[in-house]
Amino acid sequence: MRARTAFGVARLGLTAAGLVALIGYFQYTLGVATFAIANFFSYFTVQSAIASIFVFVTAAVVALRRPTDPAWLDMLRAMVTTYILVSGVVYGIIVWQSSGANYSIEVPWSSQLLHFVIPTCALIDWIVDPFKARLPWKYLGWAIVFPVFWLVFTLIRGPIVGWYPYFFLDARQVSGPGETVFYCLIIVAIITGIAALLTWITRVKRMPRHLLPSWRA
């Protein structure tokens, strides 16, 4: 099997895993008394996971039909990979902090798959993929657009519906607006840092792309 085909098949598997994780997580949240469908789809994790499914299936089809990825596709791959990695990091910190507080967070299999397994596999795919395009540094500006819009939307919607997807976005659950801004700045910094790392990986010296289609798995 050609290496390119192997990447395509692997991304189809990643797409399927994402669908299973989202469906399982949705079914899990149905059992929560305060569950609301609109709130479920307001999570950054859920929105980024949905976006990643579309991007990964597109990347799979392209891998099965073309010898290399177009730059626009790899920019989208880098974006969704950044977002799901950030979701996993933030969720992991929240779960870790809860262990030292007076509450606990249940982490069902769907959540583990969504927050930890899939982001890890996507990162591995990005690191070992020799067919990706060399991304420009100006891409970093685009990578932060969606998270900023999501933060603004969430901070406006929160007081209206009386619900926030993450505790640190609710000034009532922290020391005040200042701490909420502090957390938001940290998240923006983490997103920028991960996006920069993924961009740097594409710029590491490697074999010219026109030679890669002859590789065998």
NORBEL-V240907 format. One record per pair of residues at least 24 apart in sequence whose C-alpha atoms are under 8 Angstrom apart, sorted by the first residue. I is the first residue (numbers start at 1). J is the second residue. If there is no record, write none. Layout:
BEGIN
[[I & J] [I & J]]
END
This chain:
BEGIN
[[1 & 216] [1 & 217] [2 & 215] [2 & 216] [2 & 217] [3 & 215] [3 & 216] [3 & 217] [4 & 63] [4 & 64] [4 & 67] [4 & 131] [4 & 213] [5 & 63] [5 & 64] [6 & 217] [7 & 60] [7 & 63] [7 & 125] [7 & 129] [8 & 59] [8 & 60] [8 & 61] [8 & 62] [8 & 63] [8 & 64] [9 & 60] [9 & 64] [10 & 60] [11 & 56] [11 & 57] [11 & 59] [11 & 60] [12 & 56] [12 & 57] [12 & 60] [14 & 53] [14 & 56] [14 & 118] [14 & 121] [14 & 122] [15 & 52] [15 & 53] [15 & 54] [15 & 56] [15 & 57] [17 & 113] [17 & 118] [18 & 49] [18 & 50] [18 & 53] [18 & 113] [18 & 114] [18 & 118] [19 & 53] [20 & 110] [21 & 110] [21 & 111] [21 & 113] [21 & 114] [22 & 46] [22 & 49] [22 & 110] [22 & 114] [24 & 110] [25 & 108] [25 & 110] [25 & 111] [28 & 108] [39 & 163] [39 & 165] [42 & 154] [42 & 165] [43 & 165] [44 & 87] [44 & 150] [45 & 83] [45 & 84] [45 & 87] [45 & 115] [48 & 80] [48 & 83] [48 & 84] [49 & 80] [49 & 84] [49 & 114] [51 & 80] [52 & 77] [52 & 80] [52 & 81] [52 & 84] [55 & 80] [67 & 131] [67 & 212] [67 & 213] [68 & 131] [68 & 132] [68 & 133] [68 & 209] [68 & 213] [69 & 131] [69 & 132] [69 & 133] [70 & 132] [70 & 133] [71 & 132] [71 & 133] [71 & 134] [71 & 135] [74 & 132] [74 & 133] [74 & 135] [75 & 135] [75 & 139] [78 & 126] [78 & 195] [78 & 198] [78 & 199] [79 & 143] [79 & 195] [81 & 119] [81 & 122] [81 & 123] [82 & 191] [82 & 194] [82 & 195] [82 & 198] [83 & 191] [84 & 115] [84 & 119] [85 & 115] [85 & 119] [85 & 120] [85 & 123] [86 & 187] [86 & 190] [86 & 191] [86 & 194] [87 & 115] [88 & 114] [88 & 115] [88 & 116] [88 & 119] [91 & 115] [126 & 198] [127 & 201] [130 & 206] [130 & 207] [130 & 209] [130 & 212] [131 & 209] [131 & 212] [132 & 202] [133 & 202] [134 & 199] [134 & 202] [134 & 203] [135 & 199] [135 & 202] [135 & 203] [136 & 199] [137 & 196] [137 & 199] [140 & 192] [140 & 195] [140 & 196] [143 & 191] [143 & 192] [143 & 195] [144 & 188] [144 & 191] [144 & 192] [147 & 188] [148 & 188] [151 & 184]]
END
